[in-house]
Amino acid sequence: MNRVVTHELIHAFDHCRAHVNWFTNVRHLACSEIRAANLSGDCSLVNEIFRLRFGLKQHHQTCVRDRAILSILAVRNISKEVAQKAVDEVFESCFNDHEPFGRIPHNKTYARYAHRDFQNRDRYYSNI
């Protein structure tokens, strides 16, 4: 349940922060789906083992890309090729955007670190 709520809250964050045009711009949707898959735990090692899909090299990125494409296809009536193209166009910048966490919360420990970073965020920027 936490993973699903986190996934949807990332979409809500994107909607408020980036003014995402969900219905006409597939690249906006692709970016939000990449971020949600990356930050929500959709591609955690445990989830991937349960899906019987895991690898060693660049697996997290591959999982995020695949989950984003599946999510786009679930909500939009477009071809798989168009969804893949949209994901490929925005993947690097969206995959590396970790807001509002500041890091990928792979597990509860990383989530606590991200929360600690959030609580201390003003400390780092007060002297700028």
Accessible surface in RSA format (square Angstrom, percent):
REM  Atomic radii and reference values for relative SASA: ProtOr
REM  Chains: A
REM  Algorithm: Lee & Richards
REM  Probe-radius: 1.40
REM  Slices: 20
REM RES _ NUM      All-atoms   Total-Side   Main-Chain    Non-polar    All polar
REM                ABS   REL    ABS   REL    ABS   REL    ABS   REL    ABS   REL
RES MET A   1   180.74  93.6 136.17  90.1  44.57 106.1 126.21 107.3  54.53  72.2
RES ASN A   2   119.98  82.7 115.47 111.6   4.50  10.8  31.40  75.6  88.58  85.6
RES ARG A   3    84.18  35.3  79.86  40.7   4.32  10.3  19.32  26.4  64.86  39.3
RES VAL A   4    75.14  49.4  74.07  67.1   1.06   2.6  75.14  65.3   0.00   0.0
RES VAL A   5    71.74  47.2  69.30  62.7   2.44   5.9  71.62  62.2   0.12   0.3
RES THR A   6    36.34  25.8  35.22  35.7   1.12   2.7  13.38  18.0  22.97  34.7
RES HIS A   7    23.65  12.9  23.65  16.4   0.00   0.0  14.26  14.7   9.39  10.9
RES GLU A   8    96.75  55.5  91.90  69.5   4.85  11.5  42.19  81.6  54.56  44.5
RES LEU A   9   110.31  61.4 106.64  76.3   3.67   9.2 106.96  75.1   3.35   9.0
RES ILE A  10     4.12   2.3   3.32   2.5   0.80   1.9   4.07   2.9   0.05   0.1
RES HIS A  11    23.18  12.7  22.80  15.8   0.38   1.0  21.07  21.7   2.11   2.5
RES ALA A  12    49.86  45.8  41.69  64.3   8.17  18.6  49.16  69.2   0.69   1.8
RES PHE A  13    63.48  31.8  56.85  35.2   6.63  17.3  62.95  38.2   0.53   1.5
RES ASP A  14     4.12   2.9   4.12   4.1   0.00   0.0   3.63   8.5   0.49   0.5
RES HIS A  15    94.16  51.5  91.73  63.8   2.43   6.2  60.21  62.0  33.95  39.5
RES CYS A  16    96.14  72.7  76.27  85.1  19.87  46.7  32.74  82.9  63.41  68.4
RES ARG A  17   101.54  42.6  74.65  38.1  26.89  64.0  56.28  76.9  45.26  27.4
RES ALA A  18    55.66  51.2  30.90  47.7  24.76  56.3  38.93  54.8  16.73  44.3
RES HIS A  19   146.37  80.0 129.04  89.7  17.33  44.3  90.57  93.3  55.80  64.9
RES VAL A  20    16.06  10.6   6.88   6.2   9.17  22.1   7.17   6.2   8.88  24.1
RES ASN A  21    69.22  47.7  63.90  61.7   5.32  12.8  16.70  40.2  52.52  50.8
RES TRP A  22    51.86  20.8  48.08  23.3   3.78   8.9  42.58  22.7   9.27  15.0
RES PHE A  23   171.60  85.9 155.83  96.5  15.77  41.0 156.50  94.9  15.10  43.2
RES THR A  24   105.91  75.3  74.61  75.6  31.29  74.6  73.63  98.9  32.27  48.8
RES ASN A  25    48.31  33.3  44.44  42.9   3.88   9.3  10.12  24.3  38.20  36.9
RES VAL A  26    29.69  19.5  27.11  24.5   2.58   6.2  27.11  23.6   2.58   7.0
RES ARG A  27   115.42  48.5 114.61  58.4   0.82   1.9  28.25  38.6  87.17  52.8
RES HIS A  28    66.47  36.3  62.96  43.8   3.51   9.0  42.56  43.9  23.92  27.8
RES LEU A  29     9.24   5.1   9.24   6.6   0.00   0.0   9.24   6.5   0.00   0.0
RES ALA A  30     0.00   0.0   0.00   0.0   0.00   0.0   0.00   0.0   0.00   0.0
RES CYS A  31    31.71  24.0  31.71  35.4   0.00   0.0   9.67  24.5  22.04  23.8
RES SER A  32     1.68   1.4   0.58   0.8   1.10   2.5   1.21   2.6   0.47   0.7
RES GLU A  33    11.27   6.5  10.95   8.3   0.32   0.8   0.00   0.0  11.27   9.2
RES ILE A  34     0.00   0.0   0.00   0.0   0.00   0.0   0.00   0.0   0.00   0.0
RES ARG A  35     2.07   0.9   2.07   1.1   0.00   0.0   2.07   2.8   0.00   0.0
RES ALA A  36     0.00   0.0   0.00   0.0   0.00   0.0   0.00   0.0   0.00   0.0
RES ALA A  37     1.27   1.2   1.16   1.8   0.11   0.2   1.16   1.6   0.11   0.3
RES ASN A  38     1.97   1.4   0.00   0.0   1.97   4.7   0.00   0.0   1.97   1.9
RES LEU A  39     2.02   1.1   0.00   0.0   2.02   5.1   0.24   0.2   1.79   4.8
RES SER A  40    10.39   8.8   0.00   0.0  10.39  23.9   1.12   2.4   9.26  13.0
RES GLY A  41    19.09  23.5   0.00   N/A  19.09  23.5  17.59  48.3   1.50   3.4
RES ASP A  42     6.58   4.6   6.58   6.5   0.00   0.0   0.22   0.5   6.36   6.3
RES CYS A  43     5.78   4.4   0.00   0.0   5.78  13.6   0.01   0.0   5.77   6.2
RES SER A  44    25.51  21.6  19.15  25.6   6.36  14.7  20.04  42.7   5.47   7.7
RES LEU A  45   116.11  64.7 105.61  75.6  10.50  26.4 108.70  76.3   7.41  19.9
RES VAL A  46    92.54  60.9  91.61  82.9   0.92   2.2  92.41  80.3   0.13   0.3
RES ASN A  47    31.28  21.6  29.70  28.7   1.58   3.8   3.00   7.2  28.29  27.3
RES GLU A  48     3.74   2.1   3.74   2.8   0.00   0.0   0.10   0.2   3.64   3.0
RES ILE A  49    79.48  45.2  78.34  58.4   1.14   2.7  78.34  56.4   1.14   3.1
RES PHE A  50   163.21  81.7 135.62  84.0  27.58  71.8 138.92  84.2  24.29  69.5
RES ARG A  51    72.38  30.4  48.24  24.6  24.14  57.5  41.41  56.6  30.97  18.8
RES LEU A  52   149.28  83.1 125.07  89.5  24.22  60.9 125.27  88.0  24.01  64.6
RES ARG A  53   114.87  48.2 108.72  55.4   6.15  14.6  42.46  58.0  72.41  43.9
RES PHE A  54   120.09  60.1  90.60  56.1  29.50  76.8  91.37  55.4  28.72  82.2
RES GLY A  55    38.42  47.4   0.00   N/A  38.42  47.4  26.77  73.5  11.65  26.1
RES LEU A  56   184.92 103.0 150.24 107.5  34.68  87.2 152.29 107.0  32.63  87.8
RES LYS A  57   180.37  88.0 156.04  95.7  24.34  57.9 104.43  94.0  75.94  80.9
RES GLN A  58   106.07  59.3  95.40  69.7  10.67  25.4  35.77  76.1  70.30  53.3
RES HIS A  59    35.75  19.5  31.40  21.8   4.34  11.1  24.64  25.4  11.11  12.9
RES HIS A  60    38.35  21.0  34.02  23.6   4.33  11.1  31.91  32.9   6.45   7.5
RES GLN A  61    52.31  29.3  52.31  38.2   0.00   0.0  13.99  29.8  38.32  29.1
RES THR A  62    64.07  45.6  61.89  62.7   2.18   5.2  42.79  57.5  21.28  32.2
RES CYS A  63     4.91   3.7   1.30   1.4   3.61   8.5   3.61   9.1   1.30   1.4
RES VAL A  64     0.00   0.0   0.00   0.0   0.00   0.0   0.00   0.0   0.00   0.0
RES ARG A  65    71.78  30.1  71.78  36.6   0.00   0.0  26.97  36.9  44.82  27.2
RES ASP A  66    38.42  26.9  36.15  36.0   2.27   5.4  11.12  26.2  27.30  27.2
RES ARG A  67    66.50  27.9  65.54  33.4   0.96   2.3   6.91   9.4  59.60  36.1
RES ALA A  68     0.62   0.6   0.00   0.0   0.62   1.4   0.62   0.9   0.00   0.0
RES ILE A  69    10.77   6.1  10.77   8.0   0.00   0.0  10.77   7.8   0.00   0.0
RES LEU A  70    95.21  53.0  90.38  64.7   4.83  12.1  90.64  63.7   4.57  12.3
RES SER A  71    30.62  25.9  24.56  32.8   6.06  14.0  10.60  22.6  20.01  28.0
RES ILE A  72     0.00   0.0   0.00   0.0   0.00   0.0   0.00   0.0   0.00   0.0
RES LEU A  73    54.94  30.6  36.19  25.9  18.74  47.1  36.46  25.6  18.48  49.7
RES ALA A  74    86.23  79.3  43.33  66.9  42.90  97.6  54.38  76.6  31.85  84.4
RES VAL A  75    97.57  64.2  64.22  58.1  33.35  80.4  71.81  62.4  25.76  69.9
RES ARG A  76    54.07  22.7  45.25  23.1   8.81  21.0  19.58  26.8  34.49  20.9
RES ASN A  77   160.54 110.7 126.39 122.1  34.15  82.2  39.97  96.2 120.57 116.5
RES ILE A  78    48.65  27.7  26.48  19.7  22.17  53.4  36.11  26.0  12.54  34.0
RES SER A  79    53.86  45.5  37.69  50.3  16.18  37.3  44.18  94.1   9.68  13.6
RES LYS A  80   109.91  53.6 104.65  64.2   5.26  12.5  47.87  43.1  62.05  66.1
RES GLU A  81   120.99  69.5 116.09  87.8   4.90  11.7  62.55 121.0  58.44  47.7
RES VAL A  82    70.48  46.4  68.49  62.0   1.99   4.8  69.68  60.5   0.79   2.1
RES ALA A  83     0.00   0.0   0.00   0.0   0.00   0.0   0.00   0.0   0.00   0.0
RES GLN A  84    67.98  38.0  67.98  49.7   0.00   0.0  12.85  27.4  55.12  41.8
RES LYS A  85   133.60  65.2 128.76  79.0   4.84  11.5  90.44  81.4  43.16  46.0
RES ALA A  86     3.50   3.2   1.89   2.9   1.60   3.6   3.20   4.5   0.29   0.8
RES VAL A  87     0.00   0.0   0.00   0.0   0.00   0.0   0.00   0.0   0.00   0.0
RES ASP A  88    83.55  58.5  62.68  62.4  20.87  49.3  25.07  59.0  58.47  58.3
RES GLU A  89    83.82  48.1  47.89  36.2  35.93  85.6  35.38  68.4  48.44  39.5
RES VAL A  90    16.30  10.7  14.01  12.7   2.29   5.5  16.30  14.2   0.00   0.0
RES PHE A  91     6.10   3.1   5.94   3.7   0.16   0.4   5.94   3.6   0.16   0.5
RES GLU A  92   122.35  70.2 120.42  91.1   1.93   4.6  65.28 126.3  57.07  46.6
RES SER A  93    82.51  69.7  63.98  85.4  18.53  42.7  57.85 123.2  24.66  34.6
RES CYS A  94     6.69   5.1   5.57   6.2   1.12   2.6   1.12   2.8   5.57   6.0
RES PHE A  95    20.32  10.2  20.32  12.6   0.00   0.0  20.32  12.3   0.00   0.0
RES ASN A  96    91.42  63.0  72.67  70.2  18.75  45.1  25.28  60.8  66.14  63.9
RES ASP A  97    34.40  24.1  27.75  27.6   6.65  15.7  18.33  43.1  16.07  16.0
RES HIS A  98    46.09  25.2  42.11  29.3   3.98  10.2  31.18  32.1  14.91  17.3
RES GLU A  99    84.87  48.7  84.78  64.1   0.09   0.2  25.28  48.9  59.59  48.7
RES PRO A 100    48.67  35.5  37.83  34.5  10.84  39.4  38.33  31.6  10.34  64.3
RES PHE A 101    52.98  26.5  47.94  29.7   5.04  13.1  50.21  30.4   2.76   7.9
RES GLY A 102    50.07  61.8   0.00   N/A  50.07  61.8  23.23  63.7  26.84  60.1
RES ARG A 103    72.29  30.4  70.34  35.9   1.95   4.6  23.35  31.9  48.94  29.7
RES ILE A 104    28.71  16.3  23.09  17.2   5.62  13.5  23.09  16.6   5.62  15.2
RES PRO A 105    19.77  14.4   8.87   8.1  10.90  39.6   8.87   7.3  10.90  67.7
RES HIS A 106    89.39  48.9  71.74  49.9  17.64  45.1  45.55  46.9  43.83  51.0
RES ASN A 107    79.45  54.8  66.20  64.0  13.26  31.9  40.82  98.2  38.63  37.3
RES LYS A 108   157.83  77.0 153.15  94.0   4.69  11.2  97.41  87.7  60.42  64.4
RES THR A 109    56.81  40.4  56.27  57.0   0.53   1.3  30.38  40.8  26.43  40.0
RES TYR A 110    88.74  41.4  88.74  50.5   0.00   0.0  40.23  30.2  48.51  59.8
RES ALA A 111    44.88  41.3  39.24  60.6   5.64  12.8  40.31  56.8   4.58  12.1
RES ARG A 112   148.38  62.3 142.54  72.7   5.84  13.9  71.53  97.8  76.85  46.6
RES TYR A 113    86.55  40.4  86.55  49.2   0.00   0.0  47.86  36.0  38.69  47.7
RES ALA A 114     3.03   2.8   1.80   2.8   1.24   2.8   2.11   3.0   0.93   2.5
RES HIS A 115   103.75  56.7  98.80  68.7   4.96  12.7  64.35  66.3  39.41  45.9
RES ARG A 116   113.16  47.5 112.53  57.4   0.63   1.5  52.28  71.4  60.88  36.9
RES ASP A 117    38.37  26.9  35.40  35.2   2.97   7.0  20.07  47.2  18.30  18.3
RES PHE A 118    98.16  49.1  93.21  57.7   4.95  12.9  98.04  59.4   0.12   0.4
RES GLN A 119   113.64  63.5  86.40  63.1  27.24  64.9  27.00  57.5  86.64  65.7
RES ASN A 120    30.30  20.9  27.66  26.7   2.64   6.3   2.64   6.3  27.66  26.7
RES ARG A 121    99.81  41.9  98.72  50.3   1.09   2.6  34.18  46.7  65.63  39.8
RES ASP A 122    97.91  68.6  95.05  94.6   2.86   6.8  35.86  84.4  62.05  61.9
RES ARG A 123   170.39  71.5 151.30  77.1  19.09  45.5  59.40  81.2 110.99  67.3
RES TYR A 124   139.51  65.1 118.23  67.3  21.29  55.4  90.38  67.9  49.13  60.6
RES TYR A 125   147.19  68.7 134.95  76.8  12.24  31.9  87.19  65.5  60.00  74.0
RES SER A 126    83.34  70.4  44.95  60.0  38.40  88.5  44.21  94.1  39.14  54.8
RES ASN A 127   144.46  99.6 108.46 104.8  36.00  86.7  36.13  86.9 108.34 104.7
RES ILE A 128   166.35  94.7 105.47  78.6  60.88 146.7 130.49  94.0  35.87  97.3
END  Absolute sums over single chains surface
CHAIN  1 A     8517.3       7283.5       1233.8       4985.0       3532.3
END  Absolute sums over all chains
TOTAL          8517.3       7283.5       1233.8       4985.0       3532.3
